[in-house]
Amino acid sequence: MTATLGALQLADWRRRVFGLYAGVRHLNVHDPAKGHELWKSGRDELFAGHPQSPLLPDDRARFTGLDVASYDPDWRFELEVRRPDEPQRMVVDSSNDGPIPFSLVGTVRIPYLGTLDVWRLTAYGGGIFLPVKDGLAGAPGGTYGGGRYLLDTIKGADLGSGGDDDSLVVDLNFAYNPSCAYDPSWSCPLAPPGNTVREEIPVGERMPR
């Protein structure tokens, strides 16, 4: 019974995240800042009250909201995904889900930062995965040491395509810490070397102070 309930609660969490990002994409057409407000308030609500919240019980009891920087439109981009010169694959070991296979879709070039690799989950369901690890990773008051996620479309984190079919909306204001940042029992793929930059990304979600 407990396993069944947990599976249904997880399905509800995913359903709510998909719905949240659908609302964000709708608002982002004309007002990305409002989309960001919706995203932040929606995540705060899920973290505070949903049974699948990654917050540990003591952390949830004193939770007052995620630490997210104010929206800065200079960190929103519509970027062409450039195809790789040759196929590339990686397998991420997971204690919960076993090996997780990815293949390289291409790269996006982000002003101020350089290039980031865009990955596709090659297991059942597919999905685009775009993590980033910046100069604030692991620093006091910074971001999760293993990096943050920008896109994880198989779980609903999808800001949509740009003006062209081969482009993506990459808005670093929506960078968020994976669940394992709050509860080490979760298993999360971390940012590989091609998704690591030395510069600090001042927007998005920070770790709790």
C-alpha positions as CSV (number, residue, x, y, z in Angstrom):
1,M,0.0,0.0,0.0
2,T,2.8,2.4,0.9
3,A,4.6,1.8,-2.4
4,T,1.4,2.3,-4.4
5,L,0.7,5.6,-2.5
6,G,4.2,6.8,-3.1
7,A,3.9,6.1,-6.9
8,L,0.7,8.0,-7.1
9,Q,2.1,10.9,-5.1
10,L,5.1,11.0,-7.4
11,A,2.8,11.0,-10.5
12,D,0.9,13.9,-9.0
13,W,4.2,15.8,-8.3
14,R,5.2,15.3,-12.0
15,R,1.7,16.3,-13.2
16,R,1.9,19.6,-11.2
17,V,5.4,20.3,-12.5
18,F,4.3,19.8,-16.1
19,G,1.4,22.1,-15.5
20,L,3.6,24.7,-13.8
21,Y,6.0,24.9,-16.7
22,A,3.1,25.0,-19.2
23,G,1.9,28.1,-17.4
24,V,5.4,29.5,-17.5
25,R,5.8,29.0,-21.2
26,H,2.5,30.7,-21.8
27,L,3.5,33.8,-19.9
28,N,7.1,33.8,-21.2
29,V,5.8,34.7,-24.7
30,H,5.1,38.3,-23.5
31,D,6.3,38.6,-19.9
32,P,9.1,36.2,-18.8
33,A,9.3,38.0,-15.4
34,K,5.7,37.0,-14.6
35,G,6.5,33.5,-15.8
36,H,9.4,33.5,-13.3
37,E,7.1,34.7,-10.5
38,L,4.7,31.8,-11.3
39,W,7.5,29.3,-11.3
40,K,8.9,30.5,-8.0
41,S,5.5,30.5,-6.2
42,G,4.6,27.1,-7.7
43,R,7.8,25.5,-6.5
44,D,7.5,27.1,-3.1
45,E,4.0,25.6,-2.8
46,L,5.2,22.1,-3.9
47,F,8.2,22.2,-1.5
48,A,6.1,23.3,1.4
49,G,3.1,21.0,1.1
50,H,3.5,18.2,-1.3
51,P,4.1,14.6,0.0
52,Q,6.9,14.2,-2.5
53,S,8.7,17.4,-1.5
54,P,12.5,16.7,-1.3
55,L,12.8,18.7,1.9
56,L,13.7,16.7,5.0
57,P,11.0,16.9,7.8
58,D,13.0,19.4,9.9
59,D,13.8,21.6,6.9
60,R,10.1,21.5,5.8
61,A,9.0,22.6,9.3
62,R,11.0,25.9,9.0
63,F,10.6,26.4,5.3
64,T,9.6,29.9,4.2
65,G,10.4,29.7,0.5
66,L,13.3,28.8,-1.9
67,D,16.2,31.3,-2.2
68,V,15.7,32.5,-5.8
69,A,17.3,35.7,-7.2
70,S,15.1,38.4,-8.7
71,Y,14.5,38.0,-12.4
72,D,17.1,39.5,-14.7
73,P,16.1,39.6,-18.4
74,D,19.8,39.7,-19.5
75,W,20.1,36.1,-18.6
76,R,17.3,34.9,-20.9
77,F,18.4,33.6,-24.4
78,E,17.0,31.8,-27.4
79,L,19.9,29.7,-28.6
80,E,20.6,27.5,-31.6
81,V,21.5,23.9,-30.7
82,R,24.7,23.2,-32.8
83,R,25.1,19.6,-33.8
84,P,28.2,17.8,-32.5
85,D,31.1,16.9,-34.7
86,E,30.8,13.3,-33.7
87,P,28.5,11.2,-31.5
88,Q,29.1,11.3,-27.8
89,R,27.5,9.3,-25.0
90,M,27.7,9.2,-21.3
91,V,26.3,6.8,-18.7
92,V,25.5,8.2,-15.2
93,D,25.3,5.7,-12.4
94,S,22.3,5.9,-10.1
95,S,21.8,4.1,-6.8
96,N,18.0,4.3,-7.3
97,D,17.5,3.9,-11.1
98,G,20.6,2.1,-12.2
99,P,22.7,3.3,-15.1
100,I,21.2,6.3,-16.9
101,P,22.3,6.6,-20.6
102,F,22.5,10.0,-22.4
103,S,23.6,11.0,-25.9
104,L,24.9,14.4,-26.9
105,V,22.3,16.4,-29.0
106,G,24.7,19.4,-29.5
107,T,25.8,22.5,-27.8
108,V,24.5,26.0,-27.0
109,R,26.7,29.0,-26.8
110,I,25.7,31.3,-24.0
111,P,27.0,34.9,-23.9
112,Y,29.4,35.6,-21.0
113,L,29.7,31.9,-20.3
114,G,30.7,29.8,-23.3
115,T,29.2,26.6,-24.5
116,L,27.1,24.0,-22.6
117,D,26.3,20.5,-23.8
118,V,22.7,19.5,-24.4
119,W,21.9,15.9,-23.7
120,R,19.1,13.5,-24.5
121,L,18.1,10.7,-22.3
122,T,18.2,7.6,-24.5
123,A,16.2,5.4,-22.1
124,Y,12.4,5.0,-22.2
125,G,10.7,8.4,-22.6
126,G,13.6,10.4,-23.9
127,G,13.9,14.0,-22.8
128,I,16.3,16.9,-23.1
129,F,18.7,17.4,-20.2
130,L,20.7,20.7,-19.7
131,P,22.5,21.1,-16.4
132,V,25.0,23.7,-15.5
133,K,27.7,24.0,-12.8
134,D,29.0,27.5,-12.3
135,G,31.5,29.3,-10.1
136,L,29.1,29.5,-7.2
137,A,28.8,25.7,-7.0
138,G,29.6,24.6,-3.5
139,A,30.4,28.1,-2.2
140,P,28.8,29.4,1.0
141,G,25.5,31.0,0.0
142,G,26.0,29.7,-3.5
143,T,24.5,26.8,-5.5
144,Y,24.5,23.1,-5.1
145,G,28.0,21.6,-5.5
146,G,27.0,19.2,-8.2
147,G,25.4,21.9,-10.4
148,R,21.9,23.0,-11.2
149,Y,19.4,22.1,-13.8
150,L,18.2,24.4,-16.6
151,L,16.1,21.9,-18.5
152,D,15.0,18.4,-17.7
153,T,12.0,17.9,-20.0
154,I,11.2,14.3,-19.1
155,K,10.3,15.6,-15.7
156,G,8.5,18.7,-17.0
157,A,11.2,21.3,-16.7
158,D,10.8,22.7,-20.3
159,L,10.9,26.4,-21.3
160,G,10.1,25.6,-24.9
161,S,11.8,26.2,-28.2
162,G,13.0,29.5,-29.6
163,G,12.0,31.1,-32.9
164,D,13.5,28.2,-34.9
165,D,13.0,24.5,-34.7
166,D,16.6,23.9,-33.8
167,S,16.7,26.4,-30.9
168,L,15.8,26.3,-27.2
169,V,14.8,28.9,-24.7
170,V,17.7,28.9,-22.1
171,D,16.8,31.2,-19.3
172,L,19.3,30.9,-16.4
173,N,16.8,32.6,-14.1
174,F,15.1,29.2,-13.9
175,A,18.2,27.3,-12.9
176,Y,17.2,25.1,-9.9
177,N,18.9,22.8,-7.5
178,P,18.1,19.1,-8.0
179,S,16.3,17.1,-5.4
180,C,19.5,15.5,-4.1
181,A,20.6,19.0,-2.9
182,Y,17.9,18.8,-0.2
183,D,17.8,15.1,0.5
184,P,20.9,12.9,-0.1
185,S,18.7,9.8,-0.5
186,W,17.6,11.1,-3.9
187,S,19.7,10.2,-6.9
188,C,20.4,13.0,-9.5
189,P,22.6,13.1,-12.6
190,L,25.2,15.9,-12.0
191,A,26.7,18.4,-14.4
192,P,29.5,16.8,-16.5
193,P,32.6,18.7,-17.6
194,G,31.0,20.0,-20.8
195,N,28.3,21.7,-18.6
196,T,30.8,23.4,-16.2
197,V,31.7,27.0,-16.4
198,R,34.1,29.1,-14.2
199,E,32.0,32.2,-14.2
200,E,29.4,32.8,-11.5
201,I,25.7,32.8,-12.6
202,P,24.0,35.2,-10.2
203,V,20.4,34.3,-11.0
204,G,18.3,31.3,-10.3
205,E,18.0,29.2,-7.2
206,R,20.6,29.2,-4.4
207,M,21.1,26.8,-1.6
208,P,19.5,27.6,1.7
209,R,21.6,29.9,3.9
